[in-house]
């Protein structure tokens, strides 16, 4: 039996037998990450390949280091409690130049401000956002919910039972961060070094 036939050997349950060498697992992990449009959780890779999470995590760490050491055009990042390929930051200027004519604004200034307030003050209500921004926010919040950047997570137990909002994993993915703690401190945005 040749090597490729051996690698595709079926087990009793009709699944491909993935208990092969680390190189084969690396190939499978790269393929899964390549076709995914959102961060892939460690548990999902483990389940698909029928390999323990600690082994998958070990291989992913090797891949992360390998892409950086080889100065590849892409890197593997941990974002939104999963893994995803991103372009290598060292070629940022080249990529910006390449896509410059295709860049469109996807969020209005009002949406960006509302999203920033939600990110730093969450959990937060529409009224709380409106008080900070100084303008009504209903339509902007609906836009952000529609784009999957914020979501309803409950209601306050007070008159009117206002809806509470939080940012989503898609928001983390968009920023390329793994958790909210990775957001830059608010102090970094103070104008002219105000206290």
Secondary structure, DSSP 8 states (H G I E B T S, - for coil): --HHHHHT-B-TTSSB---S-HHHHHHHHHHHHHH-SS-B-HHHHHHHHT--HHHHHHHHHHHHHHHHHTT-SEEEEEETTEEEEEE-GGGHHHHHHHHGGG----S-HHHHHHHHHHHHH-SEEHHHHHHHHTS--HHHHHHHHHTTSEEEEEE-SSTT--EEEEE-HHHHHHHT-SSGGGS--GGGG-GGG--
